[in-house]
Amino acid sequence: MAGERSSSLMADAPTGLLAQPILGVLGGILVVALSFASAALLPPPVVNGWVGLGLTAAVPTLIVQTTVWRGHPRTIVGQPLRGLTGVMVMTASGAGVSVAALLGFGGGDLRPTPFVIMPLVCAVPIILWQVFLFECWPFRRLSESPITIGLLTLVTSYVAVAVGVHLFFNDAFLRGAAFYDARLDPGGLFDARDIVAIAVASAGGVLGLAALDFWPVAALARLLPILNDQPGRGIAGLAFSLGAAIALWAACCLWSGADVATFQARVCVSFIFGMFVLLVMLQGSAFSGQRQPLRGLFVIGSAAMIAVVAYPLYRQVAAWRGGLASATELDTWISTVMLAITFPGMGVLADLFDFWPLRRSQ
């Protein structure tokens, strides 16, 4: 059910050394500080290249680990062993997906080019669609094993990415780059940058629906009973998420003339940063006394305010680091550090390690 789908994002913290929201605030500061430190130590081309490739490739598995596989395997009960095991699984998956992407989307060119990284970025919102909107339909009907369900969901998501790239990605904007190879350009219907930005924006929509406990879909289901079951419920959620994403992209990029890289970093990724702070790090404890939809609207509004602060903070770190020759490279660096380093760091600390060592192992 809708409440169950958001449980991993809005769970109450058990008693321990620290409690929410202090636990989440301290954890968030720790993750952001470590993200800044690691990104500042590495050359920007490495962050935008190999770091973006490897960590982005691991994020879909992390999402499945912290939702579908939550609590598995049950034989590993203590921290930090459970967290370390989860990190090993995530790392192995990220490495395997990276190699597959280099061979597939990159045509065997062992360089982390946009041909490879952009499809992997799209895999993140697609796995969110699968897990939170469609509740891993239809695989929950085919198996009772969380491991099997999660694996099938991951495979399906990457198949969807491959099909989507073939149909929609047009990489003509890369012509003139030293790595450009016309054979790797799918020549699809739309500029690949726009597709990636809209997909990332839709991830913010999914998190917004989770903050609302999927209230808009539940309200619509009272008029259309078909939306009470899958896949109707998932289609409705996807329509909300993608519709909002496309409208936001059109307002910012088409009508206001914002660069798509700036839109992705300043609006989409920064908003997701705010949602992660509130839903993952604070475990949904913010505004817990309010009823829906007021609670969700407060969370969404607060995430937008956090985004206003987060973007210039990351931009300042990037300026201090230096080595970013253009505004596009700067915004790509910000998006990569947030999406590929900070977000997984939050998930790893809050879900895989259950905030160990900030609180005792449960």
Buried (B, 14 or more C-beta within 10 A) or exposed (E): EBEEBBBBBBBEBEEBEBBBBEBBBBBBEBBBEBBBEBBBEBEBBEBBBBBBBBBBBBBBBBBBBBBBBBEBEEEBEEBBEBBEBBBEBBBEBBEEBBEBBBEBBBEEBEEBBBBBBBBBBBBBBBBBBBBBBBBBBEBBEEBEEBEEBBBBBBEBBBEBBBEBBEEBBBBEBBEEEEEBBEEBBBEBEEBBBBBBBBBBBBBBBBBBBBBBBBBBBBEBBEEEEEBEEBBBBBBBBBBBBBEBBBEBBEEBBEEEEBBBBBBBBBBBBBBBBBBBBBBBBBBBBBBEEEEBBEBBBBBBEBBBEBBEEBBEBBBEBBEEBEEBEEEBBBBBBBBBBBBBBBBBBBBBBBBBBBBBEBBBBE
